């Protein structure tokens, strides 16, 4: 049986009634997992969405876990096969590097944003699943990453890609920028091919007008930890500790799997004692989310305010990137909790924090717009999409970069990693001496 993985697939008339019902159940589950999350979806929800009796769903699937496993498989399988074929054809025409790269970007984004609820469900849910649940799907995901790696390595051998940054980092950077689009891109406003075209140019050439960022002598320091929690008195200290523990639990497990009992256990408290300080799980999560965004906004604002006009815009942007990453991985556990859990939060949570997220977006818009007005970055890039792609590339790093492995062979420290991302965002992935530019040339 062949299952179409797009959200609008028509029922194959050649399938038996049982097979059509099974397909409908999987399609319904993929939609719900994509928009509501796996943990927030029940078997009853899936049955209702699929238009079948709640009890009859068990005739086709033993459990929600079995449905999830098939959704995850379908979410990568068809995308992988298409990308693998593109890469196979590209080996015959290596000189078409930019054209092939753009096609790969558009293919990934099309599956992620419009073609397949299965792919979106995979990307949005996979990071929050247990190691046991993820294990059967690692091989296929690794094969997909290897398809990209094969293409990029070939491009590097042909002199199209820069040689000072590893292909692994470049590949992860590209996939990060694309995967975060599920959190912000509105397909009703702009077709995916426009996003793909703009993103391809930005990734290849970077945001700098002349494809060479002036950051020589750049000296960056770790962000100062922001601590606005009241810790005066025993009750305040306990309250602050509950919030810190809740941030770690939320970051590692997601919203649905974060319970008061789990927070209490991690805090070495009785569950009932938590209610002395917070009336509900929602109250705790609400405060954690607010702290995370407040920390980030305050930290990046302080870092960029050190640059008086006229300023070195490349260094200013680099400082903002550095500070964002430092808060994400080191300076604030609340920030990483917010970024990792945001996509699967109930809508009322996201609405309450939309204002401060917009404030942070406006801060970046100001930084980038002033750079563009002074000719420091390309004028052919629109500021808001640039900011969204930039922050997406940074935010998705929480899903794959581990600063705790610094010192182990093959792994980077946070400063090394941040420096590489700064280069990639400002200058792009191309070898500036040999690769053709896809955007504006040097003035």
C-alpha positions in Angstrom: 0.0 0.0 0.0 1.3 3.5 -0.9 0.3 6.3 1.5 0.3 9.8 0.1 1.9 12.0 2.8 0.3 15.3 1.7 -2.4 16.9 3.8 -4.9 17.1 0.9 -4.4 13.6 -0.7 -7.5 12.0 -2.2 -8.4 8.5 -1.2 -6.9 5.9 -3.6 -9.9 4.0 -5.0 -7.7 0.8 -5.4 -7.3 0.5 -1.6 -9.6 -1.7 0.4 -12.0 -0.1 2.9 -9.7 -1.2 5.8 -6.7 0.4 4.0 -8.5 3.6 3.4 -9.5 3.8 7.0 -6.0 3.2 8.1 -4.7 5.9 5.8 -7.4 8.3 7.1 -6.3 7.6 10.7 -2.6 8.2 9.9 -3.4 11.5 8.0 -5.6 12.7 10.9 -2.9 11.8 13.5 -0.3 13.7 11.4 -2.5 16.8 11.3 -3.1 16.7 15.1 0.5 15.9 15.9 1.6 18.8 13.7 -0.7 21.5 15.2 -1.5 20.1 18.7 1.5 17.9 19.5 1.8 14.2 20.1 1.5 14.5 23.9 -1.6 16.7 23.7 -3.4 14.4 21.3 -5.5 11.4 22.4 -6.7 8.4 20.5 -10.2 9.8 20.8 -9.0 13.0 19.2 -7.5 11.0 16.3 -10.6 8.9 15.8 -12.8 12.0 15.7 -10.5 13.8 13.3 -10.5 10.7 11.0 -14.3 10.2 11.2 -14.2 6.7 12.8 -15.6 5.3 16.0 -13.2 5.7 18.9 -13.1 2.0 19.7 -12.6 0.9 16.1 -9.3 2.7 15.8 -7.7 -0.2 17.8 -8.6 -2.6 15.0 -5.9 -0.8 12.9 -3.4 0.3 15.6 -2.6 -1.1 19.0 -1.6 2.2 20.5 -0.9 5.9 19.9 2.8 5.1 20.0 2.4 2.8 17.0 0.6 5.6 15.1 3.4 8.0 16.1 6.0 5.6 14.8 4.4 5.4 11.4 3.9 9.1 11.2 7.5 9.7 12.0 8.6 7.2 9.4 6.4 8.7 6.6 7.5 12.2 7.6 11.1 11.5 6.5 10.9 8.7 4.0 9.4 10.4 1.0 11.4 13.6 1.5 14.6 11.5 1.8 13.9 9.7 -1.4 13.3 12.9 -3.3 16.4 14.6 -1.9 18.5 11.5 -2.6 17.4 11.5 -6.2 18.2 15.2 -6.6 21.7 14.6 -5.2 22.2 11.6 -7.5 21.4 13.7 -10.6 23.6 16.5 -9.3 26.7 14.3 -9.3 26.4 14.3 -13.1 26.3 18.1 -13.3 28.5 19.4 -10.4 28.8 22.8 -12.2 25.0 23.4 -11.4 25.8 23.7 -7.7 23.7 26.9 -7.0 20.7 25.5 -9.1 20.8 22.2 -7.3 21.2 23.8 -3.9 18.1 26.0 -4.5 16.1 22.9 -5.6 17.1 21.0 -2.4 16.0 24.0 -0.3 12.7 24.3 -2.0 12.0 20.5 -1.8 12.7 20.5 2.0 10.6 23.6 2.6 7.7 22.3 0.4 7.4 19.1 2.3 7.8 20.9 5.6 5.3 23.7 5.1 2.7 22.6 2.5 3.1 19.1 1.1 3.2 16.9 4.2 1.6 17.1 7.6 3.8 14.0 8.3 7.0 15.9 7.7 5.9 18.9 9.9 4.7 16.5 12.6 8.1 14.8 12.6 10.1 18.0 12.8 7.9 19.6 15.5 7.6 16.5 17.8 10.8 14.6 17.4 13.0 16.8 19.7 10.6 16.3 22.7 10.3 12.5 22.4 12.1 10.0 24.6 15.3 8.4 23.5 13.5 5.1 23.3 10.8 6.5 21.0 13.4 8.2 18.7 15.8 5.2 18.5 14.0 3.4 15.6 14.0 6.5 13.5 17.6 7.6 13.9 18.9 5.6 11.0 16.5 7.2 8.5 17.2 10.7 9.8 20.9 10.0 9.6 20.5 8.8 6.0 18.7 12.1 5.2 21.5 14.1 6.8 24.0 12.0 4.8 22.3 12.8 1.5 22.8 16.5 2.2 26.3 15.8 3.5 27.2 14.0 0.2 26.0 16.9 -1.9 27.9 19.5 0.3 31.1 17.4 0.4 31.1 17.2 -3.4 30.6 20.9 -3.6 33.4 21.5 -1.3 35.7 19.2 -3.3 34.8 21.3 -6.4 35.7 24.5 -4.6 32.2 25.9 -4.2 32.1 25.9 -0.4 34.3 27.6 2.1 37.0 25.3 3.6 37.3 26.9 7.0 34.1 25.4 8.4 33.2 21.7 8.6 30.5 20.3 6.4 28.7 19.0 9.5 28.3 22.5 10.8 27.3 23.9 7.4 24.7 21.1 6.9 23.2 21.6 10.4 23.1 25.3 9.8 21.2 24.9 6.6 18.7 22.4 8.1 18.3 24.6 11.2 17.4 27.6 9.2 14.7 25.6 7.3 13.3 23.6 10.2 12.4 26.6 12.3 10.2 28.0 9.5 7.4 25.7 10.9 7.2 28.1 13.8 6.8 31.4 11.8 6.2 31.1 8.1 2.7 31.9 6.8 2.1 30.0 3.6 -1.1 32.0 3.0 0.9 35.2 2.6 3.7 34.1 0.4 4.3 31.0 -1.8 7.0 28.6 -0.5 9.0 29.1 -3.7 9.6 32.7 -2.8 10.8 31.8 0.7 13.0 29.1 -0.8 14.6 31.5 -3.3 15.3 34.1 -0.6 16.6 31.6 1.9 18.8 29.9 -0.7 20.5 33.3 -1.6 21.0 34.2 2.0 22.5 30.9 3.0 24.8 30.8 0.0 26.0 34.5 0.1 25.3 35.6 3.6 23.8 39.0 4.5 26.9 41.1 3.7 26.9 43.3 0.6 30.4 42.4 -0.5 30.3 38.9 1.0 33.1 39.7 3.4 32.2 40.7 7.0 34.5 43.3 8.6 34.9 41.7 12.1 38.6 41.7 12.4 39.7 42.1 16.0 36.3 41.2 17.2 36.4 40.5 20.9 33.3 39.0 22.4 32.6 38.2 26.0 30.0 35.9 27.5 26.7 37.5 28.3 26.2 38.5 31.9 23.6 36.2 33.5 20.3 38.0 34.1 18.8 37.2 37.5 15.6 39.1 38.1 14.1 36.5 40.4 13.5 37.6 43.9 15.6 35.4 46.3 15.2 37.5 49.5 14.0 35.1 52.2 13.5 31.4 52.4 10.2 31.3 50.6 11.5 33.5 47.8 14.6 31.2 47.4 12.4 28.1 47.3 10.1 29.8 44.7 13.1 30.7 42.6 14.5 27.2 42.8 11.1 25.7 41.7 11.1 28.0 38.6 14.7 27.0 37.7 13.8 23.3 38.0 10.6 23.8 36.0 12.7 25.5 33.3 14.9 22.5 33.0 12.0 20.1 33.0 10.1 22.1 30.4 13.3 22.4 28.2 14.0 18.7 28.3 10.4 17.3 28.2 8.1 19.8 26.6 4.9 21.3 28.0 2.6 18.4 28.0 5.1 16.1 29.8 6.0 18.7 32.4 3.9 18.0 35.5 3.8 19.4 39.0 4.8 16.0 40.3 7.9 15.9 38.0 8.8 19.5 39.0 8.4 18.6 42.7 10.5 15.4 42.4 13.3 17.3 40.6 13.1 20.0 43.4 13.2 17.3 46.1 9.9 18.5 47.4 6.5 17.0 48.0 4.0 17.7 45.2 1.6 19.4 47.6 4.3 21.8 48.8 4.6 23.3 45.3 1.1 24.7 45.7 2.2 26.8 48.5 4.2 28.9 46.0 2.2 28.4 42.8 -1.5 27.8 42.3 -1.0 25.6 39.2 1.4 24.2 36.6 0.2 26.9 34.2 1.3 29.6 36.6 4.8 28.1 36.8 5.2 27.6 33.1 3.8 31.1 32.5 6.5 32.6 34.7 9.3 30.5 33.2 8.3 31.6 29.7 8.3 35.2 30.7 11.6 35.0 32.4 13.2 33.4 29.3 12.1 36.1 26.9 12.8 38.9 29.4 16.3 37.6 29.9 17.0 37.4 26.2 15.5 40.8 25.4 17.4 42.5 28.2 20.7 40.7 27.4 20.8 41.4 23.7 19.5 45.0 24.2 22.3 45.7 26.7 24.9 44.2 24.4 24.0 46.2 21.3 23.5 49.5 23.2 27.3 49.6 23.6 27.6 50.6 20.0 27.3 54.4 19.5 26.3 55.8 16.1 28.1 55.6 13.7 29.0 52.1 14.5 30.6 49.0 13.0 27.4 47.2 12.0 29.0 43.8 11.3 30.5 43.8 14.8 27.2 44.9 16.2 25.3 42.1 14.5 28.0 39.6 15.5 27.6 40.7 19.1 23.9 40.3 19.0 24.3 36.8 17.5 26.9 35.9 20.1 24.7 37.1 23.0 21.6 35.3 21.7 23.5 32.0 21.6 25.1 32.6 25.0 21.6 33.1 26.6 20.3 30.1 24.7 23.0 27.7 26.0 24.6 29.3 29.1 23.4 32.5 30.6 19.7 31.6 31.1 18.1 28.2 31.5 14.7 30.0 31.1 15.6 31.1 27.5 16.3 27.6 26.2 13.1 26.4 27.9 11.1 29.0 26.1 12.7 28.4 22.7 12.4 24.6 22.8 8.9 24.4 24.1 7.3 27.3 22.3 6.1 25.5 19.2 4.0 23.0 21.2 2.5 25.4 23.7 -1.3 25.8 23.9 -2.4 28.8 21.9 -3.4 30.8 25.0 0.2 30.6 26.3 1.6 31.8 23.1 -0.9 34.7 22.9 0.1 35.9 26.4 3.8 36.1 25.4 3.4 37.3 21.9 4.0 40.9 22.9 7.4 40.4 24.3 8.4 38.1 21.4 7.4 41.0 19.0 9.5 43.4 21.1 12.5 41.1 20.6 11.8 40.8 16.9 11.6 44.6 16.6 15.0 44.9 18.4 16.6 42.7 15.7 14.7 44.6 12.9 16.2 47.8 14.2 19.7 46.3 14.3 19.4 44.9 10.7 17.6 47.9 9.2 20.2 50.4 10.5 22.9 48.2 9.0 21.1 48.0 5.7 20.6 51.8 5.6 24.3 52.3 6.1 25.2 49.9 3.4 26.6 47.2 5.6 24.3 44.4 4.5 22.6 43.7 1.2 19.7 45.9 0.1 18.1 43.0 -1.9 17.0 41.2 1.3 13.8 42.2 3.2 14.5 42.8 6.9 11.7 40.8 8.5 12.3 37.5 6.6 16.0 38.0 7.1 15.5 38.3 10.9 13.2 35.3 10.9 15.7 33.1 9.0 18.6 34.3 11.2 16.8 33.7 14.5 15.5 30.3 13.2 19.1 29.2 12.4 20.1 30.2 15.9 17.1 28.8 17.8 17.2 25.4 16.2 20.7 24.8 17.4 19.3 23.8 20.8 18.2 20.6 19.1 21.6 19.5 18.0 24.5 21.5 19.5 25.8 20.3 22.9 28.3 22.8 24.5 29.0 20.2 27.3 31.0 18.1 24.8 33.6 20.8 24.3 37.0 19.3 24.5 36.0 16.0 23.0 37.5 15.3 19.6 35.3 16.6 16.9 33.2 18.8 19.1 33.2 22.6 19.4 33.1 24.9 22.4 30.3 27.5 22.6 32.7 30.3 21.6 34.0 28.3 18.6 30.5 27.4 17.5 29.2 30.9 17.9 32.1 32.2 15.8 31.3 29.8 13.0 27.6 30.7 12.9 28.5 34.4 12.8 30.7 33.8 9.7 28.0 31.7 8.1 25.2 34.2 8.7 27.3 37.2 7.7 29.3 35.7 4.8 27.4 32.6 3.7 28.6 29.1 3.0 30.2 29.7 -0.4 33.9 30.0 -1.1 33.9 33.7 -1.9 36.8 33.4 -4.4 35.4 30.7 -6.6 31.6 30.3 -6.1 29.3 32.5 -8.2 27.2 35.0 -6.2 23.4 34.6 -6.3 22.7 38.1 -5.0 24.1 41.6 -5.4 27.7 41.9 -6.3 30.3 44.1 -4.7 29.5 47.8 -5.2 
